[in-house]
Amino acid sequence: MAIAAALLTVACTLRMAVDFTYPRGNAKESALKLGTCADIARAEWRYLSVSSFFSIALGLLVWFAMTEAVDANIRLLVVVASTTFVVSGCGRCCGSPRVVLVQTLLVVLPFTAAMIWSGGKGCYFAALMSLFVIRNLRDVTRTLHGTLVSMLTAHRGAADAATKFDTALNNMGRGLVMIDNDGLVRVANRWFTSMFSMQPDPIGKKIEAVIAEAIAPLVDGPDAEMELSDFFSGKRGSTDDVRLNDGRMVTFSYEPMPDGSVVTVVDVTARRAAEESIRRMARYDAVTGLTNRAYFTETLSATIRECGPDDAFGLMSVDLDRFKEVNDSYGHHVGDQILRLVAERMRSIVGGKGFVARLGGDEFMVLLDSADRAQVGKIGAAVVRALSQPYEIESELVRIGASAGVAIFPQDAETPHVEALMKAADMALYDAKASGRGVVKFYVEDMAHAVRRRRQIGDALRDALVKEELSVAYQPIIDLETNNATTIEALVRWNSPMMGSVSPADFIPIAEETGSIVEIGAFVLKRACIDALAWPGHIRVAVNLSAIQFDRGDLIETVTTVLRESGLPPERLELEITESILIGNLATVLSKLNALHKLGIHVALDDFGAGYSSLSYLNDFEFDKVKVDQSFVRDIDATKVSKGSSIIKAVNAIGKDLHMAIVVEGVETRAQLAALRKLGVHCAQGYLFSRPTSASEIGLLLLKETGASRHWNEAAPVEKLVRRDEKVA
């Protein structure tokens, strides 16, 4: 009995050690520390080691109680205690079947051995039953362990699903709120709360309170709260776009459910901005912000459809002159800046009187409310004038020009369609450019014939130089004090086998458009220099240069090559340029002009006062000669003062102060000559002195002049002069 008491004491002590080692109050905290399988395995072996000592002591107690104890009550107490310990182990340690099995074996096997030791049928039966107990406890433990593992796996799966759902809910890119049938918020994700800056979390609150406190204050309008409440209750459809007072645009979507409803809200500000940008790109020009061709055509078509029997309006086609040269010389970034400034000037002039669009490149269209020709013409002239003013780009003045053509609907449209009206306006523009640019032209019916004529000329001009159909005629410039020629101007002529003699006014603009003016100009320059060698040494030959030659041809190399090959001294060559050449890349043009000056070549400004006139050109470059356009001399008379005479007098005074020779072009009558002498003009040119003639004939006239046998103002009687409305290049 003493041994049994000692074993019982040891068992109790060991049991207390187990309890102190694994206190039940810290079980959850201890479990949280088991982060890995290795941690769990170590904890299991530690528990098994400590609890095994208790099981061994209890097993020994059972042995001695069954074999040595005489008192039946003691035996019964030990059996009950050991049985309780073993059976409770299934629930206590089902997480580890190994621990349960070890504890069961250490306690039950001593009992089995004691029963066999004691002998007898009853003891043998008890020993056999104890083995069944071991097996049953093993099976029960395995079942409980499997159930526990399944429950833990299911719990973890549910927790993972909940975590994933929560992650998806809070990262779905839109706000979501779930409302039950009582109007209470059951779910609200982070997007929803942050979108409306909700503090605290709205879960459990009435949706009406959430709307009143957090959503409605962000929406403009006195009825915002009521309208939102109606939507959240399903009374205002399934979607609703709302603009917040901070500029954001949000879209609410309502979806009913059996136990309530779901409302989602998405911030569509960026999407709407992108849609607006796409819509604007589809309708507006990206460079100027003006309406593009597609939208303008759509608007023009709608305007035509809505026109009544008595309605009319104007359509103006505007084209920039020399813009391509500026774009090529300065670069596209400068070209874009000019286009933006052009758009601003056009919008400023047209204002509410019309609708401005950029069709592409340097083409613009203006849809005008008025059909009155005087008013439309006034607007067109203002546009051309404004667009021809210099543009300050990167601290440099850049000059271009503009031409405009106007068609009036319905009288100028063959059919009530957009294409017919735009074609008429383009024909008028084509005529404006052919007329010298910088003007406004209205459509007239015979313009279609003019377009066909220009196309015919363009086709034939391609081969005119190769077929030697071009020739050079000459016209002198006369010193009015000596009545002698100082310079002979070279003028290109074209005698076509199909069209006969074609006026330079007709084919020169076409040659400039096609670029063939570069080859034609080189031909005239070479021919003139060769012919001038046969003239007296003090006579210069003047050759006209086109703006295209400055931009596309290697002008300096061409001139020096011709002078070298012909043998003509540079000081005997005079190059005439028009003011249109100075529009655009002024710095490049001036650089080339200065290079020509350094070679000893004279430079003259031709047609001064016509087109894009500006006195600033006289300040930009030291011209040797300025030729006043023939339009100023037509109506002058020595007996009266006219605008033309006043202008010529002023230009003559400027030329005298700047040491430039002044030449008046287009002198055809003796009355004009007398008026010029009275105004103090020293040089003149025109049919009064000589019509353009061949090199051989001009040579004979110069030879006679040298012999002092002839004066130029007696060259031909007036009745033999060519028509004064004939245009000469």
Secondary structure, DSSP 8 states (H G I E B T S, - for coil): -HHHHHHHHHHHHHHHHHHHHS-GGGHHHHHHH--SHHHHHHHHHHHHHHHHHHHHHHHHHHHHHHHT---HHHHHHHHHHHHHHHHHHHHHSTT-HHHHHHHHHHHHHHHHHHHHHH-SHHHHHHHHHHHHHHHHHHHHHHHHHHHHHHHHHHHHHHHHHHHHHHHHHHTSSSEEEEEETTSBEEEE-HHHHHHTT-SS--TTSBHHHHIIIIIGGGB-STTHHHHHHHHHTT-S-SEEEEEBTTS-EEEEEEEEETTEEEEEEEE-HHHHHHHHHHHHHHHB-TTT-SB-HHHHHHHHHHHHHH--TT--EEEEEEEEETHHHHHHHH-HHHHHHHHHHHHHHHHHHHGGGEEEEEEETTEEEEEES---HHHHHHHHHHHHHHHTS-EEETTEEE--EEEEEEEEETTT-SSSSHHHHHHHHHHHHHHHHHTTSS-EEE--TTHHHHHHHHHHHHHHHHHHTTTT-EEEEEEEEEETTTTEEEEEEEEEEEEETTTEEE-HHHHHHHHHHHTTHHHHHHHHHHHHHHHHTTS-TT-EEEEE--HHHHHTS-HHHHHHHHHHHH---GGGEEEEEEGGGGSS-HHHHHHHHHHHHHTT-EEEEEEETSSS--THHHHHS--SEEEE-GGGTTT-BTTB--HHHHHHHHHHHHHHHTT-EEEE----SHHHHHHHHHTT--EE-STTT---B-HHHHHHHHHHHHTT---GGGSS-GGGS--TT----
